Amino acid sequence: MIRLLLLATAIRLVTGCGTIDCDDQTYTCVGDDRPATLEYVTETILRPYCATAGCHSAFAFRGNPNTGSHYRFDTVDHARQSILTPNADDPMGVPAVDTVGFDPDSSLLYNVLVRPTGPTGKLPRMPYDEPLQTSEIALIRRWISSPADGGAGLDGLGAP
Amino acid sequence: MKVAVLGLLLLLAGGVAEAYPQFQLARDQTCTGCHLSPAGGGLLNENGLAQAEGISQFGQNPGFFYGSTGAPGGRLVLGGDARGVAGYYKWGGSEDQGPLAFPMQVDAYARLKITDAVSFTLTGGFRPQEGTNENLTHVWSREHYLTWQQHPDENYGLYIRAGRFMPVFGLRWAEHPMYTRRWGGTQLYADTYGIAVEQVKENYEFHVTAFMTDVLIDPIEQANGVAAYGEYRVNEKLSFGVEGMYKTFTNGKFILSGDRESEYRELRFGVTNRVYLPGPDVVIASEVQFVNGLVGKSDRTDDSRLGGAPKGLVGAVVASRMFGHFLVDLGLQHYDSNLRVKNLDRDAVDINIHWFTTSHIELILNNRFEMVGFGSGGQSGMWNLLQLHYRL
């Protein structure tokens, strides 16, 4: 058992020491060459973390019960549709992604990830079962704020 | 708002739990020693029912509805599972915590022998409703498949299955929050249509499953692929396994369609190990997977190809021991979705205590403490859940 614990510790030490380092206050990273595109964000963050059995997969298609908006993030097409869904009635009163100003702080998607704690305000922090890591939030922030990618990457893969 | 969140949890957090891989080696050599399915889970055979009675504190007839009908060996075998859970969770700050409770599983199982060698298996029950189609999605059939079995009255031999089931991969833990399930290619409700060829022998077994995107039921994952798992039992106390799975996420397109504007391909391979230590009567089960992903259509320049090809690692080590009518699991888990990103990894310590009260009723206390980047990559969290399980 002791050997197993030592092995587990060694694995953790090796795998937790990447070269891309992110700041948990500013949500910015040093040396981050991950593509800040809708496709990459969907396939590596939104789908694995959000498109789960009870949440934003096509299977469950959950949304905001106050507004009737529903979100799916299991494919790039679905993610694009969900992000572009009008959210005028959402409590935050902002679009899922600010495709005009490229401002993460004005985007519902970004805000539900970084609100400091749980259900104090309107929508709970997401993912509700386990918060996203700092580096994943940082990539989403960079994606939303990159107009060079065609407005948060939404135009880069064609019209919805 | 907490009430709303609790409601969300009630709606969203259902689940399924099935067999106990912890029993393998300690109580029997293969999943088919206790289950009718070559992959384990679901309906029990005569030996499985005897085990359920033997480990329980207060006994009772272990058969379906206390043995009134649907017993193994007959033309129609029946069973089912119902589970509910209540507990407490906490993440990060003091306000991100609270009680939670939800129904977890209500499933009925049936296996009908069509001929001596061919049977049809059906699992039906309640499911999380689809947000935009609630009226039609209260119930469903998670599994339905035909099985051809080389030796119908034995636990060994060749099996061929076709239909809807979970691709066979790895140790197949009952607890779906296990990292090697949640992040290991077989997350909750990832069952889909496929064909499996499976050979189960006393000292080895292998399972090869080809699977495709479910075009009938809106799925969890829109992926086609193949999964393979082989396990060799060196002796009654030691086994090793190898596993591999290739998936291509199709963006909802049919398996042969070339009309894809984006694509994600994923190759995962790994090893498993089980060792039974007869002195302390402990089973230690381990699984480690390496995950090589490729986001296919991302814009990448030659000098940043690494950026679009995340390489990850997921693993778990679980030590299990029976204490009378109690089963205690201590698990360590690790998941890193991209080894090049510092402090992206998650680590969890699980302690699960099962109390087998009667042949049908089990109480389980699930406890988890989880950290991201050892506390440097995000918020830490924990939960304590008491689960009531009734096996029909």
Contacts between the chains, C-beta under 8 A, distances in Angstrom:
chain1	res1	chain2	res2	distance
A	1	B	284	7.5
A	1	B	319	6.4
A	4	B	284	6.8
A	4	B	286	7.4
A	4	B	317	5.2
A	4	B	319	7.8
A	4	B	332	7.6
A	5	B	332	7.3
A	7	B	317	7.9
A	8	B	317	6.1
A	8	B	332	4.9
A	8	B	334	6.7
A	11	B	288	7.8
A	11	B	313	7.3
A	11	B	315	6.7
A	11	B	334	5.9
A	12	B	334	5.8
A	12	B	345	6.7
A	12	B	347	5.9
A	12	B	374	7.1
A	15	B	313	5.3
A	15	B	334	7.1
A	15	B	336	4.4
A	15	B	339	5.5
A	15	B	345	5.6
A	16	B	336	6.9
A	16	B	342	6.9
A	16	B	343	6.0
A	16	B	344	7.7
A	16	B	345	4.7
A	16	B	373	6.0
A	16	B	374	6.6
A	16	B	377	7.9
A	17	B	342	6.2
A	18	B	338	7.1
A	18	B	339	5.9
A	18	B	340	4.4
A	18	B	341	4.6
A	18	B	342	4.4
A	18	B	343	7.9
A	18	B	344	6.8
A	19	B	340	5.9
A	19	B	342	7.1
A	20	B	338	8.0
A	20	B	340	5.6
A	20	B	341	4.4
A	20	B	342	6.1
A	21	B	342	4.7
A	21	B	343	7.8
A	22	B	341	7.4
A	22	B	342	7.2
A	22	B	343	7.4
A	22	B	377	7.9
A	24	B	376	7.8
A	24	B	377	7.6
A	24	B	378	7.3
A	29	B	341	7.9
A	32	B	307	7.9
A	32	B	341	7.8
A	33	B	304	4.5
A	33	B	306	6.6
A	33	B	307	3.7
A	34	B	307	4.7
A	34	B	308	7.3
A	34	B	310	7.7
A	34	B	338	7.6
A	34	B	341	7.8
A	35	B	295	6.9
A	35	B	298	4.3
A	35	B	299	6.4
A	35	B	300	6.3
A	35	B	304	7.7
A	35	B	307	5.7
A	35	B	308	5.2
A	37	B	298	5.4
A	37	B	299	6.5
A	39	B	262	4.6
A	39	B	295	6.0
A	39	B	297	5.8
A	39	B	298	5.3
A	40	B	295	4.9
A	40	B	298	5.0
A	40	B	308	6.2
A	42	B	262	7.8
A	43	B	249	6.7
A	43	B	262	7.6
A	43	B	264	3.9
A	43	B	293	7.6
A	43	B	295	5.1
A	44	B	264	7.9
A	44	B	293	7.1
A	44	B	295	6.8
A	44	B	310	5.8
A	44	B	337	6.9
A	44	B	338	7.4
A	47	B	249	7.5
A	47	B	264	7.8
A	48	B	183	7.2
A	48	B	337	7.0
A	51	B	220	7.1
A	51	B	221	7.9
A	52	B	187	6.9
A	52	B	188	7.3
A	52	B	220	7.1
A	53	B	14	7.7
A	53	B	15	7.5
A	53	B	128	6.5
A	53	B	187	6.9
A	53	B	188	4.3
A	53	B	189	4.3
A	53	B	220	5.6
A	54	B	11	7.2
A	54	B	12	3.4
A	54	B	13	5.5
A	54	B	14	6.3
A	54	B	128	4.8
A	55	B	12	5.8
A	57	B	218	7.7
A	57	B	219	7.4
A	57	B	220	4.8
A	57	B	221	7.8
A	58	B	130	7.9
A	58	B	218	3.9
A	58	B	219	6.3
A	58	B	220	7.8
A	58	B	222	7.2
A	58	B	252	7.8
A	59	B	128	7.4
A	59	B	130	6.6
A	59	B	189	6.3
A	59	B	217	7.4
A	59	B	218	5.2
A	59	B	219	5.9
A	59	B	220	5.0
A	60	B	12	7.0
A	60	B	128	5.0
A	60	B	129	7.7
A	60	B	130	6.2
A	60	B	131	6.4
A	61	B	130	5.0
A	61	B	131	3.8
A	61	B	132	5.4
A	61	B	133	7.6
A	61	B	218	7.2
A	62	B	8	8.0
A	62	B	11	7.7
A	62	B	12	6.4
A	62	B	131	5.0
A	63	B	131	5.4
A	65	B	4	7.3
A	65	B	7	7.8
A	65	B	8	7.6
A	70	B	131	4.5
A	70	B	132	5.4
A	74	B	219	7.9
A	74	B	220	7.2
A	74	B	221	7.0
A	74	B	222	6.0
A	75	B	222	5.6
A	75	B	249	7.4
A	75	B	251	4.5
A	75	B	252	4.9
A	75	B	262	7.9
A	76	B	251	5.7
A	76	B	261	7.2
A	76	B	262	4.3
A	77	B	251	6.0
A	77	B	252	6.3
A	77	B	261	8.0
A	78	B	252	7.4
A	116	B	92	7.5
A	116	B	93	6.1
A	117	B	92	6.1
A	117	B	93	3.9
A	117	B	94	7.4
A	117	B	95	4.1
A	117	B	96	4.2
A	118	B	5	6.9
A	118	B	91	7.1
A	118	B	93	7.8
A	118	B	95	5.6
A	118	B	96	3.5
A	118	B	97	7.3
A	118	B	98	7.7
A	119	B	1	4.0
A	119	B	2	5.3
A	119	B	4	6.9
A	119	B	5	4.5
A	119	B	95	7.6
A	119	B	96	7.9
A	119	B	98	8.0
A	120	B	1	7.1
A	120	B	95	5.2
A	121	B	1	7.4
A	122	B	1	7.4
A	124	B	1	7.4
A	124	B	4	7.8
A	124	B	5	5.0
A	124	B	8	7.2
A	125	B	91	7.9
A	125	B	96	6.7
A	128	B	5	6.9
A	128	B	8	6.7
A	128	B	9	7.3
A	128	B	12	8.0
A	129	B	13	7.4
A	130	B	91	7.2
A	130	B	346	7.7
A	130	B	370	6.8
A	130	B	381	6.3
A	131	B	91	6.0
A	131	B	92	6.6
A	131	B	372	7.7
A	131	B	378	5.6
A	131	B	379	4.7
A	131	B	381	7.5
A	132	B	378	6.8
A	133	B	343	7.2
A	133	B	344	5.2
A	133	B	346	7.7
A	133	B	372	5.2
A	133	B	373	6.9
A	133	B	377	4.8
A	133	B	378	4.4
A	134	B	343	7.0
A	134	B	372	7.8
A	134	B	373	7.7
A	134	B	377	5.4
A	134	B	378	5.3
A	135	B	341	4.8
A	135	B	342	7.3
A	135	B	343	6.9
A	135	B	344	5.1
A	135	B	377	6.7
A	136	B	344	7.2
A	156	B	299	7.5
A	157	B	261	5.6
A	157	B	262	6.2
A	157	B	297	7.7
A	158	B	261	6.2
